[in-house]
Amino acid sequence: MYTIYVGDKPIILTTEVEKETDFKSFLLKSVNIGKVIKTLNNTDLKAVHLIHKNEDKLLKKFLKLLPNVVAGGGKAYNSKNEILFIYRNDKWDLPKGKAERKESIEETAIREVEEETGVEGLKITKPLPTTYHIFKRNGKHKIKVTYWFEMKTNFEGELFPQENEGITKVEWLDAEASQKALDNSYANIRILV
């Protein structure tokens, strides 16, 4: 149904009740999300399932549990069919960032890829799956909802990591290097690459 990551562990939103094995199930309408996050972070549980009978309300009800941060990002390809990666917090990632007022999510995605990498001339070719993850900022948990887009560019100029955002490297990676980078990346990024 929907998967929200806490680190690399998933919270799965579902209508199905299954026998618990290496996961725990909770009812979405009465769940203590703080306890769920703590349990995933501090135990060897592989996942948590949050159950609600109405499939159409799963995501809407979940997103009300914590403040949301909306972001846009890109999986950008160059003319050699290489993918643009950034390196931040000792992990490979795809460029993304928070939406600004009066900006469409597509504009956010292009602006963020440009700002974080120095790449220009990006064109969106299609939407990709939306990802969800929980993070902590100033002691408070939030849900980041990232709208992703596949992009193309013929840009061949120099790449500039946005250092004030903690980005230390920007690189075009071919298919083999991209797969290797995913070994040191995030679960959400593995879904996209």
C-alpha positions as CSV (number, residue, x, y, z in Angstrom):
1,M,0.0,0.0,0.0
2,Y,2.3,2.8,1.3
3,T,5.7,2.6,2.9
4,I,7.2,5.2,5.1
5,Y,10.8,4.8,6.2
6,V,12.3,5.4,9.7
7,G,16.0,5.1,8.8
8,D,16.0,1.9,6.6
9,K,13.1,0.3,8.4
10,P,9.6,0.5,6.9
11,I,6.3,1.5,8.4
12,I,3.8,-0.2,6.1
13,L,0.3,1.3,5.8
14,T,-2.1,-1.6,4.9
15,T,-5.7,-2.8,5.2
16,E,-4.5,-6.4,5.6
17,V,-4.1,-8.1,9.0
18,E,-1.3,-10.6,8.9
19,K,0.3,-12.9,11.4
20,E,3.2,-11.1,13.0
21,T,6.6,-12.6,12.4
22,D,9.5,-10.1,12.4
23,F,7.1,-7.1,12.4
24,K,4.4,-5.7,14.8
25,S,1.0,-4.5,13.8
26,F,-1.0,-1.5,15.3
27,L,-4.3,0.1,14.5
28,L,-3.6,3.3,12.7
29,K,-6.4,5.2,14.4
30,S,-5.0,4.6,17.9
31,V,-1.3,4.3,17.3
32,N,1.3,6.2,19.3
33,I,3.6,7.2,16.5
34,G,6.4,8.2,18.9
35,K,6.4,4.7,20.4
36,V,6.5,3.2,16.9
37,I,9.5,5.3,15.9
38,K,11.3,4.5,19.1
39,T,10.5,0.7,18.7
40,L,11.9,0.7,15.1
41,N,15.0,2.6,16.2
42,N,15.8,0.6,19.3
43,T,14.8,-3.0,18.5
44,D,15.6,-5.6,15.9
45,L,12.1,-5.5,14.5
46,K,12.2,-5.4,10.7
47,A,9.0,-3.4,10.2
48,V,5.7,-2.0,11.6
49,H,2.3,-2.4,10.0
50,L,-0.3,0.2,10.6
51,I,-3.7,-1.1,9.8
52,H,-6.9,0.8,8.7
53,K,-10.0,-0.7,7.1
54,N,-10.4,2.1,4.5
55,E,-7.7,2.0,1.9
56,D,-8.5,5.5,0.7
57,K,-7.9,7.0,4.1
58,L,-4.6,5.2,5.0
59,L,-2.2,7.9,3.8
60,K,-4.4,10.8,4.8
61,K,-4.8,9.6,8.4
62,F,-1.1,8.7,8.7
63,L,0.1,12.1,7.5
64,K,-2.0,13.7,10.3
65,L,0.2,12.0,12.9
66,L,3.2,14.3,12.5
67,P,4.0,17.7,10.8
68,N,4.7,17.3,7.1
69,V,7.5,18.7,5.0
70,V,6.9,18.8,1.3
71,A,9.9,18.4,-1.0
72,G,10.7,17.9,-4.7
73,G,13.6,16.1,-6.2
74,G,15.1,14.7,-9.3
75,K,16.6,11.6,-10.8
76,A,18.5,13.5,-13.6
77,Y,20.1,11.8,-16.6
78,N,22.8,13.3,-18.8
79,S,23.3,12.6,-22.5
80,K,25.4,9.5,-21.6
81,N,22.5,8.1,-19.6
82,E,24.4,8.6,-16.3
83,I,22.4,9.5,-13.1
84,L,23.2,12.6,-11.1
85,F,24.0,11.7,-7.4
86,I,25.0,13.9,-4.5
87,Y,27.0,12.8,-1.4
88,R,25.8,14.2,1.9
89,N,26.0,12.9,5.5
90,D,28.3,10.0,4.4
91,K,25.6,8.7,2.0
92,W,24.8,8.8,-1.7
93,D,21.5,10.5,-2.4
94,L,19.5,12.2,-5.2
95,P,19.2,16.0,-5.0
96,K,16.0,17.2,-3.4
97,G,14.7,20.0,-1.2
98,K,11.8,21.8,0.5
99,A,9.1,23.5,-1.6
100,E,9.0,27.3,-1.3
101,R,5.8,29.4,-1.3
102,K,4.0,29.9,-4.6
103,E,6.2,27.3,-6.4
104,S,4.8,24.2,-8.2
105,I,6.3,20.9,-7.0
106,E,7.9,20.6,-10.5
107,E,9.6,24.0,-10.1
108,T,10.8,22.9,-6.7
109,A,12.4,19.8,-8.1
110,I,14.2,21.5,-10.9
111,R,15.4,24.4,-8.6
112,E,16.7,22.0,-6.0
113,V,18.6,19.8,-8.4
114,E,20.2,23.0,-9.9
115,E,21.0,24.5,-6.5
116,E,22.5,21.3,-5.1
117,T,24.6,20.3,-8.1
118,G,25.2,23.3,-10.4
119,V,23.5,21.4,-13.3
120,E,21.4,23.5,-15.7
121,G,19.0,22.9,-18.6
122,L,16.9,20.3,-16.8
123,K,13.6,19.1,-18.4
124,I,11.2,16.9,-16.5
125,T,10.4,13.7,-18.6
126,K,8.0,12.0,-16.2
127,P,6.9,11.7,-12.5
128,L,8.4,9.0,-10.3
129,P,7.0,7.4,-7.2
130,T,6.5,9.7,-4.2
131,T,8.5,8.7,-1.1
132,Y,7.9,9.2,2.6
133,H,10.3,9.1,5.5
134,I,10.3,10.3,9.1
135,F,13.2,12.4,10.3
136,K,14.0,14.4,13.5
137,R,14.7,18.1,13.5
138,N,15.2,20.2,16.6
139,G,14.0,17.2,18.7
140,K,10.7,16.9,16.8
141,H,9.7,14.1,14.3
142,K,8.3,15.1,11.0
143,I,7.3,13.3,7.8
144,K,9.1,14.3,4.6
145,V,6.9,13.8,1.5
146,T,9.1,13.9,-1.5
147,Y,7.7,14.2,-5.0
148,W,10.3,12.9,-7.5
149,F,10.7,13.5,-11.2
150,E,12.8,11.9,-13.9
151,M,14.8,14.6,-15.7
152,K,17.1,15.0,-18.7
153,T,19.8,17.5,-19.5
154,N,22.5,18.0,-22.0
155,F,24.6,19.9,-19.4
156,E,28.3,19.1,-19.7
157,G,29.7,21.9,-17.4
158,E,31.3,21.7,-14.0
159,L,29.4,20.2,-11.1
160,F,29.2,22.3,-7.9
161,P,28.2,20.7,-4.6
162,Q,26.1,23.0,-2.5
163,E,28.4,22.9,0.6
164,N,26.2,25.0,2.8
165,E,23.7,22.1,2.5
166,G,26.3,19.6,3.6
167,I,26.9,18.2,0.1
168,T,30.5,17.2,-0.4
169,K,30.4,15.6,-3.8
170,V,28.3,15.7,-7.0
171,E,28.9,13.0,-9.6
172,W,27.3,11.5,-12.7
173,L,27.3,7.7,-12.2
174,D,26.8,5.1,-14.9
175,A,24.6,2.1,-14.3
176,E,27.3,0.0,-12.5
177,A,28.5,2.9,-10.3
178,S,24.8,3.8,-9.5
179,Q,24.2,0.3,-8.2
180,K,27.3,0.5,-6.1
181,A,26.3,3.8,-4.7
182,L,23.0,2.3,-3.6
183,D,24.9,0.1,-1.1
184,N,25.5,3.3,0.8
185,S,22.3,5.1,0.3
186,Y,18.7,5.3,1.7
187,A,15.9,2.8,1.3
188,N,13.8,5.5,-0.5
189,I,16.5,6.1,-3.1
190,R,16.8,2.4,-3.8
191,I,13.1,2.5,-4.8
192,L,13.8,5.1,-7.4
193,V,17.1,4.0,-9.0
